[in-house]
Amino acid sequence: MSLQPHPGAEIPPLTVRVARASNPHGTSAMWIRDRLDGLGTDEDFTGWYPRDGRPGLSPAQLATVCVLQNVMNLSERAAAEAVRCRIHFKCALGLELEDLGFHHSVLSDFRDPLAEGDRADRLPGLTLTRIRPPWPG
């Protein structure tokens, strides 16, 4: 898989409207998106993937899927299905409503480079710092 940077982290307006209309109080995926906004960009992952080869998905989005998968205790298949079918996941990932998602095996392919060096330690630490609730306790 090669890195093909994904433009911006902006959520498509229709996705936001539909997600907010169907979940006026938000969901855990939407709350996590709000907390993770700016966690990382695809450029933060440039050293992880070659620039040539089969185009890959957005590593920043895949990192967000991994966080959602862990928080919601989803299997890789269930996480990939949630990206394909759940509006609040599309909102959390900044996807168009028509986005077809990806095959579940992409998540394990994404995790392989995490095993190198200190990558596995850096990403979760930053994520946990960002998603900590704003209230004490």
QUIHUWO-V520873 format. One record per residue. N is the residue number from 1. D_CENTER is the distance of its C-alpha to the mean C-alpha in Angstrom with 2 decimals. Layout:
# QUIHUWO-V520873
n: {N/N}
d_center: {D_CENTER/D_CENTER}
This chain:
# QUIHUWO-V520873
n: {1/2/3/4/5/6/7/8/9/10/11/12/13/14/15/16/17/18/19/20/21/22/23/24/25/26/27/28/29/30/31/32/33/34/35/36/37/38/39/40/41/42/43/44/45/46/47/48/49/50/51/52/53/54/55/56/57/58/59/60/61/62/63/64/65/66/67/68/69/70/71/72/73/74/75/76/77/78/79/80/81/82/83/84/85/86/87/88/89/90/91/92/93/94/95/96/97/98/99/100/101/102/103/104/105/106/107/108/109/110/111/112/113/114/115/116/117/118/119/120/121/122/123/124/125/126/127/128/129/130/131/132/133/134/135/136/137}
d_center: {17.07/17.41/15.20/15.49/13.87/12.09/14.08/13.14/10.45/12.88/12.42/15.21/18.15/18.88/15.46/15.99/19.59/19.08/16.38/18.68/21.75/20.69/19.22/21.44/20.75/16.96/14.98/13.17/9.76/11.24/12.74/9.74/8.29/11.86/12.02/9.02/10.09/11.44/10.04/9.90/10.62/11.05/14.57/13.78/13.24/16.43/18.50/16.42/17.04/20.21/20.68/22.60/22.11/20.01/17.31/13.80/10.44/8.38/7.75/5.87/3.25/4.31/4.64/2.29/3.65/6.44/7.01/7.32/9.30/11.45/12.12/13.10/14.81/13.68/14.85/12.97/14.92/14.18/10.37/10.87/13.50/11.58/9.27/12.75/14.78/13.48/13.75/11.96/8.68/9.49/10.28/7.25/5.37/8.84/10.22/13.92/15.40/16.90/13.85/14.68/11.41/12.14/14.40/13.43/14.99/12.30/10.42/13.74/14.35/11.29/12.63/16.14/16.07/14.90/18.42/20.11/21.66/20.10/16.45/15.85/17.49/16.01/12.24/12.83/15.66/13.92/11.18/14.17/16.14/13.80/13.25/16.94/18.74/21.06/24.04/25.99/25.86}
